[in-house]
Amino acid sequence: RKLKPGPRMWLAASGSSGVALRATNPGVGRWLGPHADGRGRAVQMADLTVDVAVVGGGPAGYVMAALLGRSEHSVALVDPKPEGAWPNNYGSWREEWEALAASLQMPELLDCVSTNWAVTDCFFGGSFDTPDDERLRLDRAYLKVDRLRLKALLREKHAATGVQLLEGYAPAAAIAPNLFDGGLVHDASGSTLTVKASGGGGGGDVRVRAKLVVDATGFESKLTVRESPAAGGLWKELAPGYQIAYGMCVDVAGDKLAPYDASAMTLFDYRTDHLVGSDLLADAEERPSFVYVMPSGEGGCDGCGASVFFEETSLVGRGERRLEFETLKQRLIKRLAFHGITYGEASVREEEYCYIPMGGQLPDRTQRVVPIGGAANTVHPATGYQLCRMLASSTGVAAALSAELSKGDGFDPDAAAAAAHASLWPASNRLQRDFAVFGGEFLGSQPVEILRGFFGAFFALEQPVWGGFLAGWPGLPGNENHATWLARVRFGITIALKFPPKVAATFVAYLAAFTAAYGPLILKSIFTPVFEIGVGPPPPDPGLRARRQRARDVYVTGDAAAKREAVEMLRSGRAGGTPRGEPSPQVELLEEEEAREEAAREEAAREEAAR
């Protein structure tokens, strides 16, 4: 059902579920006055009250809403374009996709696949005596995610569990942790979020009252605050890099797709032979790009061969090394023409302008808003892989939130958010990410010759080792080969022994330069015990409740024994009729508190006697 005015509210539940939404009223968008929650605390009136408000209409938001709804929590999902298709093409190693179907307990994920390839190809020719036409075949299956089917599946999950879909957006913007310029207010029992209609439509705002707010609006979120460089172990800011790509799906004329194999997914083609004699060559050697190729069956016209998605991609870059979309488009056109791959202009579709921020600072762990997906920096900082890492991280976050929400009157929104942050980025994940951040910085600074040598050595490793690096998240296949400092040491030594000498020398020089500029981030990741000498590893986090109680004991309660002694001595003096002192303010407060407690006990006793 659509309820107006204001953002459209979609009741994503069957008619027999008993779930209902209260329609907006003339007071929407105005302050309706405070009311008390179940524990007597003032909160704002709301048009919709739920356990969790999930803000963001991409895969991260839809998955989190589905997981929380499945755990029988009430959820509002804020999506500015609920009927729109997700724009990006997503690829995945089949092994990872199958692992996620199991861990998410969603076997239907295996049906959300549009194309499968049994093998994956790479081309790194042109450097270190590798011929241009040499194909590196990886005996590992790859797939293309059917993003339309995936969204439809998750909407079915929402309908089955009563997730309420609001067509709109949250205008709030954080100006500091837990402080916003409007549209989102936290209090002791939860948060109040204002949702505006998409597209500047008429009608009032909808005020959503939620115990928790999950931010799934992407890397460049206005709701999530990032931690300082020092908190991340850096001497200075390390800004994000950007993966930039231009892609298009075309119907290839005839059966000419060589050198690419129609039965394989081409993950990397870093060759530049198609630019020899062109004024684009020097730039392509200094600021490299590769093409990946996804053949997906027969084209849609007479005489067409395969329908193929080509994407010319800059792995990661920043500043002057960040490539332009037009440059990538021209490189792709020349690459296809060089190989004799032709297509009709009328067949060009699904042009993709891919922009993926990578790296950067992690979310501030003190904030109430819980980020997920890009907002939580789960994008791989060295490869740009994001969908599988987001899905893998979502199960832990959903479980942490669900455990806190299930505590009833003992629910604490700050403790719930802290548990989610701890699930996302425990010390082990942060150390592993630091290793990958350095990898991304190295790869983004190198010319094509070094990248060819690097990836040639990388894919010469055992498949679970290189696969684990590309995955890089607990629960994904091969991650155990990178999850500990010792595993990272083994990885570093093994790949270094496979590097061509020039690549090895470049790598060591960059390691020294990076450490001199940003601090021992990478060294802590691979030599963790050395940095714990004399101080030991950090103690286990007891959780926010315990930390908060400890702070209260120290800074609010103080030394209770000393104050108690003073009270007893003062009372003794008064009892003797000759008081010889006055209490200090802290001691006086203790006396007054005890007097109130005694009066309350006496009143309770009188009421009990009267009954």
C-alpha positions as CSV (number, residue, x, y, z in Angstrom):
1,R,0.0,0.0,0.0
2,K,1.1,3.5,-0.7
3,L,0.3,6.1,2.0
4,K,0.5,9.8,1.3
5,P,1.4,12.6,1.9
6,G,5.1,12.5,2.4
7,P,7.5,9.7,1.5
8,R,5.7,6.7,0.2
9,M,5.4,3.9,2.7
10,W,5.3,0.4,1.3
11,L,4.0,-2.3,3.5
12,A,6.4,-5.1,2.6
13,A,4.4,-7.8,4.2
14,S,1.5,-10.2,3.3
15,G,-2.0,-9.1,4.1
16,S,-2.3,-11.7,6.8
17,S,0.8,-10.6,8.8
18,G,-1.1,-8.1,10.9
19,V,1.5,-5.4,10.3
20,A,0.2,-1.9,9.7
21,L,1.5,1.5,9.1
22,R,-0.1,4.6,10.6
23,A,-0.7,7.2,7.9
24,T,1.0,10.5,8.1
25,N,-1.0,13.3,9.7
26,P,-1.1,17.2,9.5
27,G,1.5,17.3,12.3
28,V,4.2,15.5,10.3
29,G,7.3,17.6,10.0
30,R,6.5,19.6,13.1
31,W,7.6,19.1,16.7
32,L,4.8,17.2,18.2
33,G,6.1,17.5,21.7
34,P,8.0,15.1,23.9
35,H,6.6,11.9,25.4
36,A,8.1,9.3,27.7
37,D,9.4,5.9,26.7
38,G,8.9,2.8,28.8
39,R,11.5,4.0,31.3
40,G,10.3,7.5,31.7
41,R,12.7,9.2,29.4
42,A,11.6,12.0,27.1
43,V,11.7,11.1,23.4
44,Q,10.2,12.6,20.2
45,M,6.8,11.6,18.9
46,A,7.1,9.5,15.7
47,D,5.0,8.6,12.7
48,L,6.6,5.1,12.6
49,T,8.3,3.2,15.4
50,V,10.6,0.3,14.7
51,D,13.6,-1.5,16.2
52,V,16.0,-0.5,13.4
53,A,15.9,2.1,10.7
54,V,18.2,1.1,7.8
55,V,19.1,4.0,5.6
56,G,20.3,3.2,2.0
57,G,18.8,1.4,-0.9
58,G,21.8,-0.6,-2.2
59,P,22.7,-4.2,-1.6
60,A,24.1,-3.5,1.9
61,G,20.8,-1.9,3.1
62,Y,18.6,-4.6,1.6
63,V,20.7,-7.4,3.0
64,M,20.8,-5.9,6.5
65,A,17.1,-5.3,6.5
66,A,16.5,-8.9,5.4
67,L,18.7,-10.3,8.1
68,L,17.3,-8.2,10.9
69,G,13.7,-8.9,9.7
70,R,14.4,-12.6,9.7
71,S,15.4,-12.3,13.4
72,E,12.0,-10.9,14.1
73,H,13.0,-7.3,14.6
74,S,10.8,-4.5,13.1
75,V,12.7,-2.7,10.4
76,A,12.2,0.4,8.3
77,L,14.2,0.5,5.1
78,V,14.8,4.0,3.6
79,D,15.4,3.8,-0.1
80,P,15.2,6.9,-2.4
81,K,14.6,4.7,-5.5
82,P,13.0,1.4,-4.5
83,E,11.8,0.6,-8.0
84,G,15.2,1.4,-9.6
85,A,17.8,-1.2,-10.6
86,W,21.2,-1.3,-8.9
87,P,23.6,0.2,-11.4
88,N,26.8,-1.8,-11.0
89,N,27.7,-5.1,-12.5
90,Y,29.0,-7.5,-9.7
91,G,31.3,-10.4,-10.2
92,S,32.4,-13.0,-7.8
93,W,34.4,-16.2,-7.5
94,R,31.9,-19.0,-7.4
95,E,33.5,-20.5,-4.4
96,E,32.9,-17.3,-2.4
97,W,29.3,-17.0,-3.6
98,E,28.6,-20.6,-2.5
99,A,30.2,-19.9,0.9
100,L,28.0,-16.8,1.3
101,A,24.8,-18.7,0.4
102,A,25.7,-21.0,3.3
103,S,26.8,-18.5,5.9
104,L,23.8,-16.2,5.1
105,Q,21.5,-19.2,5.1
106,M,20.2,-18.0,1.8
107,P,20.5,-20.9,-0.7
108,E,18.5,-18.8,-3.2
109,L,21.7,-16.7,-3.8
110,L,22.8,-19.5,-6.1
111,D,19.9,-18.6,-8.3
112,C,20.9,-15.0,-8.5
113,V,23.6,-15.7,-11.1
114,S,23.3,-14.6,-14.7
115,T,26.5,-16.2,-16.1
116,N,29.0,-18.8,-15.0
117,W,32.6,-19.3,-16.3
118,A,34.5,-22.5,-15.4
119,V,37.9,-20.8,-15.8
120,T,39.4,-17.3,-15.5
121,D,42.0,-15.8,-17.8
122,C,44.7,-13.1,-17.3
123,F,47.2,-11.4,-19.7
124,F,50.4,-9.9,-18.2
125,G,52.5,-10.0,-21.3
126,G,54.9,-7.3,-22.4
127,S,57.3,-7.3,-19.5
128,F,60.0,-9.6,-17.9
129,D,60.2,-11.7,-21.0
130,T,56.5,-12.6,-21.0
131,P,55.2,-12.7,-24.6
132,D,52.2,-10.5,-25.3
133,D,50.0,-13.4,-26.3
134,E,50.7,-15.5,-23.3
135,R,47.5,-16.4,-21.5
136,L,47.6,-17.2,-17.7
137,R,44.6,-19.5,-17.1
138,L,43.3,-19.8,-13.5
139,D,41.4,-23.0,-12.8
140,R,38.9,-21.2,-10.7
141,A,35.2,-20.6,-11.6
142,Y,33.8,-17.0,-11.8
143,L,30.3,-15.7,-12.0
144,K,28.3,-12.6,-12.8
145,V,25.7,-11.7,-10.2
146,D,22.1,-11.1,-11.5
147,R,21.6,-7.9,-9.7
148,L,17.9,-7.7,-10.7
149,R,17.2,-11.1,-9.3
150,L,19.2,-10.4,-6.2
151,K,17.2,-7.3,-5.4
152,A,13.9,-9.2,-6.1
153,L,15.0,-12.0,-3.7
154,L,15.7,-9.6,-0.9
155,R,12.4,-7.8,-1.4
156,E,10.7,-11.1,-1.1
157,K,12.6,-11.6,2.2
158,H,11.4,-8.2,3.3
159,A,7.8,-9.0,2.5
160,A,8.0,-12.3,4.4
161,T,9.2,-10.6,7.6
162,G,7.3,-7.3,7.5
163,V,10.2,-4.9,6.6
164,Q,8.6,-1.5,6.0
165,L,10.0,0.3,2.9
166,L,10.0,4.1,2.9
167,E,10.6,5.8,-0.4
168,G,12.7,8.8,0.6
169,Y,16.1,9.8,2.0
170,A,17.6,11.0,5.3
171,P,18.8,14.6,5.0
172,A,20.8,14.5,8.2
173,A,24.6,15.2,8.1
174,A,27.0,14.4,10.9
175,I,29.1,17.3,12.1
176,A,30.8,15.3,14.9
177,P,30.3,11.8,16.3
178,N,26.6,11.5,17.4
179,L,25.9,15.2,16.5
180,F,24.0,16.1,13.3
181,D,22.9,19.3,11.7
182,G,19.3,18.2,11.7
183,G,17.2,15.2,10.8
184,L,18.7,12.7,13.3
185,V,18.7,13.0,17.0
186,H,20.0,10.4,19.5
187,D,18.7,10.1,23.1
188,A,19.1,7.6,25.9
189,S,16.7,5.0,24.4
190,G,17.2,5.4,20.7
191,S,17.1,7.8,17.8
192,T,14.6,9.8,15.8
193,L,15.2,10.0,12.1
194,T,13.5,12.4,9.6
195,V,12.8,11.0,6.2
196,K,12.1,13.3,3.3
197,A,10.3,12.3,0.1
198,S,12.5,11.5,-2.9
199,G,12.7,13.8,-5.9
200,G,11.5,16.9,-4.0
201,G,7.9,15.7,-4.1
202,G,5.2,17.3,-2.0
203,G,3.9,16.2,1.3
204,G,5.4,16.3,4.8
205,D,8.3,14.5,6.3
206,V,8.0,11.2,8.1
207,R,9.6,10.9,11.5
208,V,10.9,7.4,12.3
209,R,11.6,6.4,15.9
210,A,14.2,3.6,16.1
211,K,16.3,1.9,18.7
212,L,19.1,1.9,16.2
213,V,20.1,3.5,12.9
214,V,22.1,1.5,10.3
215,D,23.9,3.5,7.6
216,A,24.0,1.8,4.3
217,T,24.4,4.9,2.1
218,G,27.8,4.1,0.8
219,F,31.4,5.2,1.3
220,E,30.8,8.9,1.0
221,S,28.1,8.9,3.7
222,K,26.9,12.0,5.4
223,L,25.9,10.0,8.5
224,T,29.1,8.1,9.4
225,V,32.1,9.9,10.9
226,R,35.6,8.6,10.3
227,E,38.2,8.1,13.0
228,S,41.4,10.3,13.1
229,P,44.6,9.1,11.4
230,A,46.2,8.6,14.8
231,A,43.4,6.3,15.9
232,G,44.1,4.3,12.8
233,G,47.8,4.0,13.5
234,L,48.9,6.6,11.0
235,W,51.2,9.6,11.3
236,K,49.1,11.6,8.9
237,E,46.0,11.4,6.7
238,L,46.0,8.7,4.1
239,A,43.2,9.8,1.7
240,P,41.1,7.3,-0.2
241,G,42.1,6.1,-3.6
242,Y,39.6,5.6,-6.4
243,Q,38.9,2.7,-8.8
244,I,37.6,4.3,-12.0
245,A,36.2,2.2,-14.8
246,Y,34.3,2.7,-18.1
247,G,32.3,-0.3,-19.2
248,M,29.8,-1.2,-21.9
249,C,27.9,-4.3,-22.9
250,V,27.8,-4.9,-26.7
251,D,26.8,-7.6,-29.2
252,V,30.1,-8.6,-30.8
253,A,29.8,-9.0,-34.6
254,G,30.3,-12.5,-35.9
255,D,32.3,-14.9,-33.8
256,K,35.5,-12.7,-33.4
257,L,36.3,-12.4,-29.7
258,A,40.0,-13.5,-29.8
259,P,42.2,-13.2,-27.9
260,Y,39.5,-13.6,-25.3
261,D,37.8,-16.9,-24.8
262,A,34.0,-16.9,-24.9
263,S,34.0,-19.7,-22.3
264,A,36.2,-17.8,-19.8
265,M,36.0,-14.7,-17.7
266,T,39.0,-12.4,-18.4
267,L,39.9,-10.8,-15.1
268,F,43.0,-8.9,-16.1
269,D,44.5,-7.8,-19.5
270,Y,47.3,-5.4,-18.7
271,R,48.8,-5.4,-22.1
272,T,49.5,-2.1,-24.0
273,D,50.4,-3.5,-27.4
274,H,47.2,-2.0,-28.8
275,L,48.6,1.5,-28.1
276,V,52.0,1.1,-29.7
277,G,52.4,4.1,-32.1
278,S,49.6,6.0,-30.3
279,D,50.0,9.2,-28.2
280,L,48.1,7.2,-25.5
281,L,50.9,4.8,-24.9
282,A,53.2,6.8,-22.6
283,D,50.3,7.6,-20.3
284,A,49.0,4.0,-20.3
285,E,52.5,2.8,-19.2
286,E,52.7,5.3,-16.4
287,R,49.0,5.2,-15.3
288,P,48.0,1.7,-16.2
289,S,44.6,0.3,-16.8
290,F,43.4,-3.2,-17.6
291,V,40.3,-4.6,-19.3
292,Y,38.1,-7.4,-17.9
293,V,35.8,-9.3,-20.2
294,M,32.5,-11.0,-19.4
295,P,31.0,-13.0,-22.3
296,S,27.4,-13.8,-21.5
297,G,25.9,-15.8,-24.3
298,E,24.3,-15.0,-27.6
299,G,23.8,-11.4,-28.7
300,G,20.4,-9.9,-29.5
301,C,20.7,-9.3,-33.2
302,D,21.0,-11.3,-36.5
303,G,24.6,-12.2,-37.2
304,C,25.8,-11.3,-33.7
305,G,28.2,-13.4,-31.8
306,A,28.4,-13.2,-28.0
307,S,26.9,-10.5,-25.9
308,V,30.0,-9.2,-23.9
309,F,30.6,-6.8,-21.1
310,F,34.0,-5.0,-21.5
311,E,35.3,-2.7,-18.8
312,E,38.5,-0.8,-18.9
313,T,39.6,-0.2,-15.3
314,S,42.1,1.7,-13.3
315,L,42.7,-0.5,-10.3
316,V,43.3,2.4,-7.9
317,G,44.5,6.0,-8.2
318,R,44.5,9.3,-6.5
319,G,45.3,12.9,-7.6
320,E,47.3,12.9,-10.8
321,R,47.3,9.1,-11.0
322,R,43.5,8.9,-11.0
323,L,42.4,8.1,-14.5
324,E,39.6,9.9,-16.4
325,F,36.5,8.1,-17.8
326,E,37.2,9.5,-21.2
327,T,40.7,8.2,-21.2
328,L,39.5,4.8,-20.2
329,K,36.9,4.8,-22.9
330,Q,39.4,5.7,-25.6
331,R,41.8,3.0,-24.4
332,L,39.0,0.4,-24.6
333,I,37.9,1.4,-28.1
334,K,41.5,1.2,-29.3
335,R,41.9,-2.2,-27.6
336,L,38.9,-3.7,-29.2
337,A,39.8,-2.3,-32.6
338,F,43.3,-3.6,-32.3
339,H,42.0,-7.1,-31.7
340,G,39.5,-6.9,-34.5
341,I,36.5,-7.1,-32.2
342,T,33.7,-5.2,-33.8
343,Y,30.1,-4.3,-32.7
344,G,27.3,-2.2,-33.9
345,E,26.8,1.1,-32.2
346,A,23.2,0.3,-31.8
347,S,24.1,-2.7,-29.6
348,V,26.0,-0.6,-27.0
349,R,24.0,-0.8,-23.8
350,E,24.6,-0.8,-20.0
351,E,27.3,1.8,-20.3
352,E,28.9,1.9,-16.8
353,Y,30.8,4.7,-15.2
354,C,32.2,2.9,-12.2
355,Y,33.5,5.0,-9.3
356,I,34.7,3.0,-6.2
357,P,36.4,4.8,-3.3
358,M,39.0,2.5,-1.6
359,G,41.0,2.7,1.6
360,G,40.7,5.8,3.8
361,Q,40.0,6.0,7.5
362,L,37.7,3.5,9.2
363,P,34.5,4.6,11.0
364,D,34.7,6.2,14.4
365,R,33.9,3.5,16.9
366,T,32.2,5.8,19.4
367,Q,29.3,6.8,17.1
368,R,25.8,5.5,17.6
369,V,25.1,5.1,13.9
370,V,26.1,1.6,12.7
371,P,27.7,1.6,9.2
372,I,27.6,-1.3,6.8
373,G,29.0,-1.9,3.4
374,G,30.8,1.1,1.8
375,A,30.0,3.3,4.8
376,A,31.9,0.8,7.0
377,N,34.9,0.7,4.6
378,T,34.4,-3.0,3.7
379,V,35.5,-2.4,0.1
380,H,38.8,-4.2,-0.4
381,P,41.5,-1.4,-0.3
382,A,43.7,-3.1,-2.8
383,T,41.3,-4.7,-5.3
384,G,37.9,-2.9,-5.1
385,Y,36.0,-6.1,-4.4
386,Q,33.0,-5.1,-2.3
387,L,29.8,-7.2,-2.7
388,C,31.1,-10.4,-1.1
389,R,33.0,-8.6,1.7
390,M,29.8,-6.7,2.5
391,L,27.7,-9.8,2.6
392,A,30.3,-11.6,4.7
393,S,30.4,-8.8,7.2
394,S,26.7,-8.3,7.4
395,T,26.1,-11.6,9.3
396,G,28.2,-10.6,12.2
397,V,26.8,-7.1,12.4
398,A,23.2,-8.4,12.2
399,A,23.9,-11.0,14.9
400,A,25.5,-8.4,17.2
401,L,22.5,-6.0,16.8
402,S,20.0,-8.8,17.2
403,A,21.6,-10.0,20.5
404,E,21.4,-6.5,21.9
405,L,17.8,-5.9,20.7
406,S,16.7,-9.1,22.3
407,K,17.7,-7.8,25.8
408,G,14.3,-6.1,26.2
409,D,14.4,-3.5,29.0
410,G,18.1,-4.0,29.3
411,F,18.6,-2.7,25.8
412,D,21.3,0.1,25.5
413,P,21.7,1.7,22.0
414,D,25.2,2.7,22.7
415,A,26.2,-0.8,23.7
416,A,24.4,-2.2,20.7
417,A,26.3,0.1,18.4
418,A,29.6,-0.7,20.1
419,A,28.9,-4.4,19.6
420,A,28.3,-3.9,15.9
421,H,31.5,-1.8,15.5
422,A,33.4,-4.5,17.4
423,S,32.0,-7.1,15.0
424,L,33.1,-5.1,11.9
425,W,36.6,-4.1,12.9
426,P,38.1,-6.1,15.7
427,A,41.9,-5.7,16.0
428,S,42.5,-8.8,13.8
429,N,40.4,-7.4,11.0
430,R,42.1,-4.0,11.3
431,L,45.6,-5.5,11.1
432,Q,44.7,-7.5,8.1
433,R,43.2,-4.4,6.5
434,D,46.3,-2.4,7.2
435,F,48.3,-5.0,5.2
436,A,45.8,-4.6,2.3
437,V,45.9,-0.8,2.5
438,F,49.6,-0.8,2.0
439,G,49.1,-3.2,-1.0
440,G,46.6,-0.8,-2.6
441,E,49.0,2.1,-2.1
442,F,51.8,0.2,-3.7
443,L,49.7,-1.0,-6.7
444,G,48.3,2.5,-7.2
445,S,51.7,4.1,-7.5
446,Q,53.3,1.7,-10.0
447,P,53.8,1.8,-13.8
448,V,52.4,-1.1,-15.9
449,E,55.7,-2.9,-16.0
450,I,55.8,-3.4,-12.3
451,L,52.1,-4.4,-12.1
452,R,52.6,-7.1,-14.7
453,G,55.5,-8.5,-12.7
454,F,53.6,-8.2,-9.5
455,F,50.5,-10.0,-10.7
456,G,52.5,-12.6,-12.5
457,A,54.1,-13.6,-9.2
458,F,50.8,-13.2,-7.3
459,F,48.9,-15.7,-9.4
460,A,51.9,-18.1,-9.3
461,L,51.1,-18.6,-5.6
462,E,48.8,-21.4,-4.5
463,Q,45.2,-20.7,-5.3
464,P,43.9,-20.6,-1.7
465,V,46.7,-18.0,-0.9
466,W,46.0,-15.5,-3.7
467,G,42.3,-16.2,-3.4
468,G,42.4,-15.5,0.3
469,F,44.0,-12.1,-0.3
470,L,41.4,-11.1,-2.9
471,A,38.7,-12.1,-0.5
472,G,40.2,-10.7,2.7
473,W,37.4,-11.2,5.1
474,P,36.6,-13.8,7.8
475,G,34.3,-16.5,6.5
476,L,35.4,-16.2,2.9
477,P,37.5,-19.0,1.4
478,G,41.3,-18.7,1.9
479,N,41.1,-15.9,4.4
480,E,43.0,-18.0,6.9
481,N,46.1,-17.4,4.8
482,H,46.1,-13.7,5.7
483,A,44.2,-13.4,9.0
484,T,47.2,-13.6,11.4
485,W,50.5,-11.8,11.4
486,L,52.4,-15.1,10.9
487,A,50.2,-15.9,7.8
488,R,51.0,-12.5,6.4
489,V,54.7,-13.0,7.0
490,R,54.5,-16.3,5.1
491,F,52.6,-14.6,2.3
492,G,55.1,-11.7,2.1
493,I,58.1,-14.0,1.9
494,T,56.6,-16.4,-0.6
495,I,55.5,-13.7,-3.0
496,A,58.8,-11.8,-2.7
497,L,60.7,-14.9,-3.7
498,K,58.6,-15.0,-6.9
499,F,59.0,-11.4,-7.8
500,P,61.3,-10.4,-10.7
501,P,64.3,-8.6,-9.2
502,K,63.1,-5.2,-10.4
503,V,59.7,-5.7,-8.8
504,A,61.3,-6.9,-5.5
505,A,63.6,-3.8,-5.4
506,T,60.7,-1.5,-6.2
507,F,58.6,-3.1,-3.5
508,V,61.2,-2.8,-0.8
509,A,61.9,0.8,-1.7
510,Y,58.2,1.6,-1.6
511,L,57.9,-0.1,1.8
512,A,60.6,2.2,3.2
513,A,59.1,5.3,1.7
514,F,55.6,4.5,2.9
515,T,56.8,3.8,6.4
516,A,58.8,7.0,6.5
517,A,55.7,9.0,5.4
518,Y,52.9,7.3,7.3
519,G,54.4,5.4,10.1
520,P,54.9,1.7,10.9
521,L,51.3,0.7,9.8
522,I,52.5,-2.2,7.6
523,L,55.2,-3.3,10.0
524,K,52.7,-3.6,12.8
525,S,50.5,-5.8,10.5
526,I,53.3,-8.3,9.7
527,F,55.5,-8.1,12.9
528,T,52.7,-7.6,15.4
529,P,54.5,-9.3,18.4
530,V,57.5,-7.0,18.1
531,F,55.2,-4.0,18.7
532,E,53.8,-5.7,21.8
533,I,57.1,-6.2,23.5
534,G,57.0,-4.7,27.0
535,V,53.3,-3.8,26.7
536,G,51.7,-7.1,25.6
537,P,48.8,-7.5,23.3
538,P,45.8,-5.3,24.0
539,P,43.4,-6.9,26.6
540,P,40.1,-8.2,25.3
541,D,37.5,-5.5,25.1
542,P,35.0,-6.1,27.9
543,G,32.3,-4.3,26.0
544,L,30.8,-0.8,26.3
545,R,28.6,-1.7,29.3
546,A,31.6,-2.7,31.3
547,R,33.7,0.3,30.1
548,R,30.9,2.6,31.0
549,Q,30.4,1.1,34.4
550,R,34.1,1.4,35.1
551,A,34.1,5.0,34.1
552,R,31.0,5.6,36.4
553,D,32.7,3.9,39.3
554,V,35.8,6.0,38.9
555,Y,34.4,9.4,38.0
556,V,30.9,9.4,39.5
557,T,31.0,7.0,42.4
558,G,34.6,7.8,43.3
559,D,36.1,6.3,46.5
560,A,33.0,5.1,48.2
561,A,34.8,3.8,51.2
562,A,36.4,7.1,52.0
563,K,33.1,8.9,51.7
564,R,31.4,6.3,53.8
565,E,34.0,6.7,56.6
566,A,33.4,10.5,56.6
567,V,29.7,10.0,56.8
568,E,29.9,7.6,59.8
569,M,32.3,9.9,61.7
570,L,30.0,13.0,61.1
571,R,27.0,11.0,62.2
572,S,28.9,9.9,65.3
573,G,29.7,13.5,66.2
574,R,26.1,14.6,65.7
575,A,24.8,11.7,67.8
576,G,27.1,12.9,70.7
577,G,25.5,16.4,70.5
578,T,28.8,18.1,69.6
579,P,29.1,18.1,65.8
580,R,32.7,19.1,64.9
581,G,32.6,19.4,61.2
582,E,30.8,19.8,57.9
583,P,30.8,17.4,55.1
584,S,32.5,18.1,51.8
585,P,30.2,18.4,48.8
586,Q,30.8,14.9,47.7
587,V,30.2,13.5,51.1
588,E,27.1,15.6,51.5
589,L,25.7,14.2,48.3
590,L,26.2,10.7,49.6
591,E,24.3,11.5,52.8
592,E,21.4,13.1,50.8
593,E,21.2,10.1,48.5
594,E,21.1,7.7,51.4
595,A,18.4,9.8,53.1
596,R,16.3,9.6,49.9
597,E,16.7,5.9,49.7
598,E,15.8,5.4,53.4
599,A,12.7,7.6,52.8
600,A,11.7,5.5,49.8
601,R,12.0,2.3,51.8
602,E,9.9,3.7,54.6
603,E,7.2,4.8,52.2
604,A,7.2,1.4,50.5
605,A,6.9,-0.3,53.9
606,R,3.9,1.9,54.8
607,E,2.2,1.1,51.5
608,E,2.8,-2.6,52.1
609,A,1.3,-2.3,55.6
610,A,-1.7,-0.5,54.3
611,R,-2.4,-3.2,51.7
